[in-house]
Amino acid sequence: MDNQERIIDPAEEALSRISGGRILDVATGNGGFISLLTENLLDYIEIVGIDTNERTLETARRAYPLENICFRQMDAIKMDFNDSSFDIVCIANSLHHMADLNGVLAEMLRVCKPGGHIIVNEMFCDDQRATQLTHVYLHHWWAAIDTVQGITHYKTFTRKQILKLWGKINIHNIAQCELKDLEADPKDPELVRQLDKIIDRYIQRVQNFSSGSKLRKRGLQLRKRVHQVGFHAATTLFLIGKK
């Protein structure tokens, strides 16, 4: 459940002052973050999304069948781009998926032009409301299951940890805000049905693992929480810096 929250006026305002030029979306997944860029930047020339998962890239290609938006299978730790290739380099809700996070951030800086922009949008695990903690707990459970299956996926960072990582990048900070949407019904029946299906899929994935029973129990507890407490997407930290 990595849907972008829609009450994002501060982010929209910051983006609306930027001409995108050539954009790289790192760990693009199904391309969900691209909509935020295309809808709010002053303009852009081209968007390239990269990810290691070809299945999600195919979903992204179907979602954006445009000549100036393309997707490539590529590892973010070793990008096949020349230095200073992009005007904007961004990553959304994927820092906690990186085995070598410092290396990825260094690559992002390498391919960003001098004077270009680095954008990070990352959910954090602390200072969340009860309904948002449902998202955090689910996400950490998903990460545990992915880890069992050999997929790199860590628990999400705290807000302070994200800012510490951001502070290590040699860029000028331009904008910082928190994005959240608490307006939707946290117990919307359709949302609950979708989450039930996702929980079922993850439980199925661990049936044959030694830790499967413990993870299954945890999933059933989270299902109960979804029904009793409800679900809102966790607040994300939106950051824009200039190289």
C-alpha positions in Angstrom: 0.0 0.0 0.0 2.4 2.7 -1.3 -0.3 5.1 -2.6 0.8 8.7 -2.5 -1.2 10.9 -0.1 -3.2 13.7 -1.8 -3.0 16.4 0.8 0.4 17.5 -0.4 0.1 21.3 -1.0 3.7 22.1 0.3 5.2 19.5 -2.0 3.1 20.7 -5.0 4.1 24.3 -4.3 7.8 23.4 -4.2 7.6 21.3 -7.4 5.6 24.0 -9.2 8.6 26.3 -9.2 10.9 23.7 -10.9 11.4 23.0 -14.6 12.0 19.2 -14.6 14.2 18.8 -17.6 15.4 15.2 -17.7 14.3 13.2 -14.7 15.4 9.9 -13.1 13.1 8.1 -10.8 15.1 5.6 -8.8 13.4 2.3 -7.6 10.3 3.5 -9.5 8.3 0.3 -8.8 5.0 0.7 -10.6 5.8 4.4 -11.3 3.4 5.8 -8.7 5.7 8.8 -7.8 5.8 9.9 -11.4 2.3 11.2 -11.3 3.2 13.7 -8.6 6.0 15.0 -10.8 4.1 15.3 -14.0 1.1 17.0 -12.4 3.1 19.6 -10.5 6.4 20.4 -12.2 6.5 23.5 -14.4 7.5 21.2 -17.2 9.8 18.3 -18.1 11.5 16.8 -21.1 11.9 13.2 -20.3 11.4 10.8 -17.3 13.3 7.6 -16.9 12.2 5.1 -14.2 14.6 2.4 -13.1 14.0 -0.7 -11.0 15.3 -4.2 -10.6 11.9 -5.8 -10.8 10.8 -6.3 -14.4 7.2 -7.3 -13.3 6.6 -3.9 -11.7 8.2 -2.1 -14.6 5.7 -3.7 -17.0 2.9 -2.3 -14.8 4.6 1.1 -15.0 4.9 0.9 -18.8 1.2 0.2 -19.1 0.4 3.1 -16.7 2.5 5.6 -18.7 2.4 4.8 -22.4 4.1 8.0 -23.4 7.1 8.6 -25.7 8.9 10.8 -23.2 8.4 8.4 -20.2 10.4 5.1 -20.3 11.4 2.4 -17.8 14.6 0.4 -17.6 15.6 -2.6 -15.5 18.7 -1.4 -13.6 20.3 -1.7 -10.2 20.5 1.7 -8.4 23.9 0.9 -6.9 25.5 0.8 -10.4 23.6 2.9 -12.8 24.3 2.8 -16.5 24.2 6.5 -17.0 27.0 9.1 -17.5 27.9 11.6 -14.8 25.5 14.7 -14.7 22.9 13.1 -16.9 19.7 14.3 -15.1 18.2 17.6 -13.9 16.2 15.8 -11.2 17.0 12.5 -9.5 14.3 11.3 -7.1 13.5 8.2 -4.9 10.2 7.6 -3.2 9.5 5.1 -0.3 12.5 3.0 -1.3 15.4 4.0 0.9 14.5 1.1 3.2 14.9 -1.3 0.3 18.5 -0.5 -0.3 21.3 -2.9 0.8 23.9 -0.3 0.2 22.1 3.0 0.9 25.1 5.2 1.0 26.2 3.8 -2.4 22.8 4.5 -3.9 22.8 8.0 -2.7 26.3 8.5 -4.1 25.1 7.2 -7.5 22.1 9.6 -7.4 24.4 12.5 -6.8 26.8 11.3 -9.5 24.1 11.2 -12.3 22.6 14.5 -11.1 23.8 17.7 -12.9 25.4 20.5 -11.0 22.6 22.8 -10.0 20.1 19.9 -10.4 17.7 18.7 -7.8 17.6 15.6 -5.5 14.2 14.6 -4.2 13.5 12.1 -1.5 10.0 11.1 -0.3 10.1 8.5 2.4 7.6 7.2 5.0 8.8 7.1 8.6 7.8 4.9 11.5 7.5 7.2 14.4 5.1 10.0 15.4 2.2 8.4 13.6 -1.5 8.2 14.5 -3.0 4.8 15.5 -4.5 4.2 12.0 -1.2 5.1 10.4 0.7 2.7 12.7 -1.4 0.0 11.1 0.5 0.8 7.9 3.8 0.9 9.7 3.2 -2.5 11.3 2.0 -4.0 8.1 5.0 -2.7 6.3 7.4 -4.1 8.8 5.7 -7.5 8.6 5.9 -7.4 4.8 9.6 -6.6 5.2 10.1 -9.6 7.5 8.5 -11.9 4.9 10.5 -10.4 2.0 13.7 -10.9 4.1 12.8 -14.6 4.7 12.6 -15.0 0.9 15.9 -13.3 0.3 14.5 -10.0 -0.8 16.2 -6.8 0.5 13.6 -5.0 2.6 14.3 -3.4 5.9 12.0 -1.8 8.5 11.2 1.8 7.7 13.4 4.6 9.2 12.4 7.0 11.9 12.0 10.7 10.9 15.3 11.5 12.6 17.2 8.8 10.7 15.9 10.0 7.4 17.1 13.6 8.2 20.5 12.2 9.3 20.9 10.5 5.9 19.7 13.6 4.1 22.3 15.6 6.0 25.1 13.5 4.8 24.4 14.4 1.1 26.4 17.4 0.0 23.4 19.5 -1.3 21.6 22.7 -0.5 18.3 22.0 1.2 15.4 23.8 -0.6 12.2 22.3 0.8 11.1 20.0 3.6 7.6 19.0 4.6 5.5 16.1 5.8 2.8 14.6 3.5 -0.2 12.9 5.0 -3.9 12.3 4.4 -6.2 11.5 7.3 -9.4 12.4 5.6 -10.4 9.1 4.1 -12.5 6.6 6.1 -9.9 4.3 7.8 -12.4 1.4 7.8 -13.6 1.8 4.2 -15.0 -1.6 3.3 -13.2 -1.7 -0.1 -9.9 -0.7 1.5 -10.3 -3.4 4.2 -11.1 -6.0 1.5 -7.9 -5.0 -0.4 -5.8 -5.3 2.7 -7.3 -8.7 3.6 -6.3 -9.9 0.1 -2.7 -8.6 0.6 -2.4 -10.2 4.0 -3.6 -13.5 2.6 -1.0 -13.3 -0.2 1.8 -12.7 2.2 0.6 -15.4 4.6 0.7 -17.8 1.6 4.2 -16.9 0.8 5.6 -18.1 4.1 3.7 -21.4 4.4 6.8 -23.5 3.7 9.3 -21.6 5.8 10.4 -22.6 9.3 9.4 -19.2 10.6 6.1 -19.4 8.7 3.8 -20.1 11.7 5.1 -17.1 13.7 4.8 -14.8 10.7 1.3 -16.2 9.9 0.2 -15.5 13.5 1.6 -11.9 13.2 -0.4 -11.5 10.0 -3.6 -12.6 11.6 -3.1 -10.1 14.4 -2.5 -7.4 11.8 -5.7 -8.4 10.0 -7.6 -8.0 13.3 -6.0 -4.6 13.7 -7.0 -3.5 10.2 -10.7 -4.3 11.1 -10.6 -2.8 14.6 -8.4 0.2 14.3 -8.4 0.9 10.6 -5.7 2.1 8.1 -4.3 5.4 7.0 -1.1 5.7 4.9 1.9 6.6 7.1 3.1 10.2 6.9 6.1 10.7 4.6 9.0 13.1 4.7 9.3 15.1 1.5 12.7 16.6 0.8 14.1 18.6 -2.1 17.8 19.6 -2.3 19.9 21.3 -4.9 23.3 19.9 -6.0 
